[in-house]
């Protein structure tokens, strides 16, 4: 069903972050990766009162208006995102519609005025990318130690494993058309 993921940068995105995500997708999902052309951030999605972009609008824009090499799409951005009544989101997906987006703004130690640590940033972006792709394919949150466990802080991301639990792995393989 899906053999690859299209990675779509929105705005100025670090290539090393994109590469870390690509490696994590290949290693954990066995999917190929298409590196798509960077897209501009639509200014109309920016909320100047909050200083953030509306994640819901951005992910729908990716689904509806950005042609890609694969139907499974992951947008990547460095800007701060929010959704609905939430102060911020690390990422968002359109459940079962093969489209998701993540922001690494709050995944970077420098956001919290801590010493930058690329290794930690790469681990976090891979976990959030896999989590959002899981939603995009149809997985819900999981209560087991699993990449699909809900995370509301970087501390929660740091302690969850960088893999799917056996139950979620079976489901993701079915959703990917594997037996």
N, C-alpha and C positions, 0 to 999 in steps of 0.2 A: 504494500500500500504506500508507505513512505520509505524512500531510500536515502533521502538527504534533507537537510535543513538549509534554508536561505538565511544568512546573517545580514541584517540591514542596519548599518550605522545611521543614527539620526543626530545631526550636528557633528561637532568635533569629538571623535571617539578615538581613544588610544589603540593603536594596532596591536600592542602586546596584550591588551585585554581581550580583543577580538580573537587573537590566536589562542589564548588560554581557554576561552569558551569553545572554540572549534575543537581543540584537543579533548576537552571534557565531554563534548557531545560524541565524538568518535569513540573515545574510550568507554563511556558508560552506555551509550545507545547503539553503537556500531553503525551510525549513520554518516554518510558523507556530508560535506559542507560546501555550499556555494557562498562566495564572498561577493555580495552585491555592492553596487555603487552607493556611496553615502547620500542620504536624503537630507534636505533642509528641514529644520523644525518649523512647522507652520506657526507663524506669530499669533494667529487667532486662538491657538490652544494655550497660550501663556496667560496666567492669571496674575496681573501686576500687583494686586493686593496681597497675594500670598507669596509671590516670587517663585512660583512653581508652574509646571506644565500639567495639563489635565491628561492623565494616563488613559482614561476611557476614550477620549477623542483621538489620541495618538494611535492606540492599538486598532481602533476602527479604521483610521486613515491607512494604516499599514495593510489591513485586510482588504480594503476596498479600492485603494488608489495606487498602490505600489506594486508594479509587476515584478515578479521574481522567478528564478529558475526552478524553485520547488514550491509546492503548495504549502508545505510546513514552513512557517516564517517566524523568526525571532528578531525583533528590533532591539537595538542596543543604543543606549544614550548615557551621557554623563550629566545630564540636567536632572534637577530634582523633580519628582513626580508626586501627584496626589490623586486620589479617587474618592468620589462621593463624600462621605462624612469622615474620611480618614485624613489625618494630618500629613501622611506621606505613604508611599508604597515603594517597595524595592522592585516590584514588577507587577504585571497584570496580564491576564490571558482572556481570550474569548473561548469559554469552555466548549470543547468538541469542534472548534472551528479552525484549528491548526494555526492560530495566530497568537503571538504573545510579544511582550516587550519587557525589558529590564532596564533599570538605571543603576549605575555603579556609584552614583554620587554619595549615597549614605553607606555604601559598602567599603569605602576608602577610609582608612584611619585618619587621614588629614581632615575629613569632615568634622571629626570629634576633637581636633587639635592634638592628635596623637602622632607619634613618629610614623611616617609612611612605611608600609611594609607590603611590597608587591606580592610576596608569597601568600600572605593572608588575603589580599585583595583578589588574587586569582582563585583561591579556594572558595571565597564567597561568591564571586561572579559565576563560577561553574555550578555551585549548588543552586543558586537562584535561577540560572538558566535552565537547568534540568527540572527544577520544580515547576517553573512556568510552562515549559514544554510538556511536562506531565499533564498539567491542566488543559493545555491547548489540545492534547490528544484525547482527554476525557477523564483523567484521574481526579478524584477529590482529595481533600486533606486526609492524612493517615495518622493514626494515634501511635503506631509502632515507631521504633527508631528507624527513620526513613527520610529520604530526601523530600518526600511529600508531606512531612510534618510541618504544621503552620509555624511560621517564625515572624515575630513582631519586633525583633531587635537583632543587632549583629551578634550579640552574645548567644541568642538562640540559634542563629545560623551556624555559629562556630561550633556548637556542641552537637548539632545533628550530623549524622553520617553523610558522606558524599556518594551515597548509593541508594537504590531502591530496595525496600524490604522484599522478601520473597513473594509476598502476595502482590504488591504493586509491580514487581518485575514481571510476574506472570501476566498481569493485566496489560502492562505496557507492550509486552511482546505480542499479545493478541491484537491490541490496537494498531500495532505496526505491521500486522499481517504475518507474523511469524508463528510457527507451531511449537 
